[in-house]
Amino acid sequence: MIRTITLIAALLCTSIYSETAIHSLDSSSTDSAWTVRNANGSIEVPAVVPGGIYTDLRAAGVLTQDIYYRFNDINYRWVSRENWTYSRNFIVEEEFIQMDQIFLVFHGVDTVASVYLNDKHIGNTDNMFVRYSFPVKSVVQRGENRLEVRFESSITAAEQQYQKQALTYPVLPTCVPDEYRGECHVNHLRKMQASFSWDWGPAFPSAGLWKKVVLYAFVSDVAILQEVTASAKLIDNTWLLQIGIFLEAGKDILQISGKFEAILELDVIPVTEEAVLLPNEPGQFNTTLYMQIPKDKVELWWPNELGSQKLYNLSVRVKDNNDYIYGQMSLKIGFRTIELVQEPVESGEGLTFYIKINNVPIFSKGSNWIPSHVLPEKSADPDIIYTLLSSAKAAHMNMLRVWGGGMYESDLFYQLADELGILIWQDFMFACSLYPTNSEFLQSVKKEVTQQVRRLHHHPSVVIWAGNNENEAALRDNWYGSSSRFDLYKADYIKLYVDTIRPVVLAEDSTRPYIVSSPTNGIESEREGYIAENPYSSLYGDVHYYNYIADAWNPNNYPNTRFASEYGFQSFPSLKSLSEVSIPSDLIMQSAFIDHRQHHPGGNSELRLEILQHLQLRNYETPEEEFPTFIYFAQINQAMSIKTATEFYRRGRSLLTSDGQGVTMGALYWQLNDIWQGASWSSLEFGGKWKMLHYFARNFFAPALVSPSVTTDGDLQIHLISDYLEDKETMLRVSVYRWNSLDPVHQRSSAHTLHNASVTKVFSGNLQTYLNNAGCEQNAVKSCFLHFSLFSENGDNISPDNFLFPGSLKELTDFEAATITIKSVTPGREANTFEITIETNRVALFVWLEASDIPGEFSDNGFLLITQTWKVEFNAKEEVTSEQLKGNITIISLADTY
Ligand code: BMA
C-alpha cells in the first residue's frame, strides 16, 4: 500500500488525509475554467459548474433577456434543442496520480450525456437524480487533463426513447396539452418532469452539471464515504439509533477494513466497530452501527406548534487500521416516532389515514411544494428556500408534500424543514404519466431511489414516501387513453412502483411508510391490486379534489375525505410580479401574454366564471382598467375558496357520518409556491410575495379556530377547532353587523371548553331566524353579516377572528365604499418592522394593503375591517423608513370596485 502525503496545493479543496485526496472540478477551482459550446461550435461561452446552460448563456449575453421575460420560454427553446458540450482542463500532480484508485464523481448531471476524459469515453448519464461515479485511474494523467461532458438535447433524447419504446407499445401520454406550450415525452427521461412544462410552469428543458463535480483519489484499502443514514426507533425505554455507513471503492477492491465510529453529542458512549467489509455489490460497502440511548436523555422532535424541534449532532468517522481518519460526516438528527395509521373507522366503513408522531395523532396542515425555479441550479437558492419555508411555518403549516413532478430538494431544504418542524411527505419523482419499465430504466430508478432514500434518511421531517403523483388515478380513469391496454399498463405500474421502488425503500428505511401513489386508497388500493376501483374513495387514503364549476364558497360542495392532499383554485400574481416580466400593453386579461402564462386549459374563462359567481365585475371601459380588479378578485376568490375548503376539512376531524365518512386528518392545498410569474394555484408568488390566500392561510390554519358554516338546510353551525394538546376554557363572541355601521346590531358571548385535538360544535340553529332575532330585517342576508371572536380566560384573542356572509356579495344593501386612510406608520420593536394604523369611516371588506415597491409581509391582509381604527404590522425585507413605507402603501377594499 502506498502512503503518500498528498499536497496538491491550489488544486485541492480539501486534502486533509494522507490516504485520500479530493480535487474539486467546480468553477471554484481556478486552475482552469469551464466552457460550454454548441454542436457546430458557433457558440462557445464561459460556463459555471454547478450550473446550467440557460444560466451560462444568459451570463454570456447570448440570451439578452431574463429567461422568464414575456415569451422567452418559446424564444429560447432553441437552447434545449442543441447538443451542448461542457469542458474544462485541469492539472493533476504526481502525488495524486500515485494513488491506487481515482474516481470522477458527478453529483448531478442534467441529464443525457457522455463523459470523456482525455478523449476517452468513461461513461454515460441519463438520470439527473443520480450521483455518478466513474473509475478513471487508467485515464487520468499527470499534468493537464481534459474533461468533456457531451449533452444530448433532452427533447431529442426523450423523443428517441419514445420512438424506440413505441415499436412495442407507446408509453403514454404522447404529449402534454397544447396550452402547456411544452415538450413531449419527458416521462421517458429521469429528469424533472415539470422542466418540459406543466399547467403552472414553462418548458425550459435545461442541460448542465447542476451539482458539484469531484475527483477523488485514495489508496487501495480505503473507500469514499458517500452516505450516512440514521434513524431512531423507540423500543420500550430506549432509543435504538441505527446508523448506516455507505462507502464506495473500485469494483476490483475485494474488501476494506477499518474502524467505524459514531459520536452523538449526548453523553452516551460513542460506538466503534472494527470490521472487515466485503462488497455487497462490486465496489459498494456498507456497515451498520447501533447506539442505545436511554429515553430520558433525549428531548423529542415535534412538528411545528406541537413542541420544539430539538436536533442533535451525530458525527461519523471512518478510520483505517492505523487510525487515519479518511472519511467523516456530521448530521443533525431528531428523535421522534412516526406511524401512518390505517385502521378501521369506529362504527363506520373504511380505514383512517393519518400520521402519528410520538404517538400523537397529527392533523396535517399545509400545502404542496413545487420546484422554486425551473432551472435546477437555481432551485436551491438558500434565501428563497428560507423565505418560502418560513412563510409556510408562519401560516401554521406542519406539512408540505414535495410533489412528484419536481425534484428531490436540496439538503438545505430538508434541514430547514427539520428546524422549522415541517413534516415532509416525499413523492418519488413520477407524475401524471405512465412510465417505461425496460430494464435500463428500472435499474436507473433503483439507483435513484437508493441514493435519495439514503440522502434524506436522517431527516426527522421526512415522514412518508409516496411512489408517484396521480398515476393510479390516471390509469383507473383512462386519462391518457390507456384503457384498451389496461392490463399491460397496470402490469408496468406494478413493476415500477410495487416491484422496483417499494422493496428498495423498505430495505433502506424500515422506519417510514411507503404508499404507492397519491391519491390512493392506501391499504385498500393494495388489496384491490394497486389500481383501486375508485382511488378517490372518501373512505380510504388521500384525495385530490378539483372542481371549478361548483360554488367553491359553499362548504357543502366539498367531499368528506380521510385526508385532502390536494385541492386548489387559481389566481394571478400581483401586478408587480407580472410587470417584472412584461410590457405595459401585456397587462390586460385579453393579451397574448396573459394567455401565454395560463397553461391550464380554459383557465382564464374558468377563473372569470368563478369570480362572477361571487363578485360583481362591472363593465369597465377599457381592459386596462379591469385588469387590476381582475387580479384582486381572482385572489379574493382563491382565498375564500381555499378558506372554505380548508375549514371544511378541519371541521371534518371529529365528523363521522352514518355512512362512515369523515375523520379527516389532513388538508394540504395545492400549491404553496410558484415556478414563474403566471396564473397558478399558489399562495406564494415567484420570489415569495404573499398572495391573499397566504394571509388567509395564516388564519384558517391557526391552532385554535372558530369556524362558522351554513348547512344545506340553512342552519348556522359554529365549530371550535383545536390542534392544541390540552383543553382550554374560552369565551366565544358572536356579533351581527349591518354593512352600513361599525356598531354591531347584536352581540352575544358564551363560555365553551376548547377540547384538545378535536372539533366541537357549539351552536346550531336556523341562520335566518338567528339574524332576525339579532335585529336584522327580512332581507337580512343582504344587509347583515356575522363576526366571530374567541377569547381565552384572560381575555386575549385565542383564535383569529372569523366571519360569515349569509348572502351573495353581489347583492348587498348599504354596501358602500369606505374611506380608509393611513393614520400613522411608526417603527416597530424590531428592525425593519413597522406599525401601521389605519382609519375607516365604514365597514370594509377584503381590505388589501399593497407596498408594491417594498418587499415584506403585513401581519394581516385582505381582512374585514369593522373598527374605526385598526393596526397592522409590516415586516420589511429591506431597509426602509416609516415615511418611505407610508408613501408606498395603497389600500383598496371590495366596495371601491363596485
Ligand atoms: C394536480 C397536481 C398537479 C397539477 C394540479 C393542478 O393534478 O398533481 O399535477 O398542477 O393538480 O392542476
Boltz pocket constraint, residues with backbone or C-beta under 6 A from the ligand:
constraints:
  - pocket:
      binder: B
      contacts: [[A, 198], [A, 199], [A, 200], [A, 405], [A, 431], [A, 432], [A, 469], [A, 470], [A, 544], [A, 566], [A, 670], [A, 681]]
      max_distance: 6.0
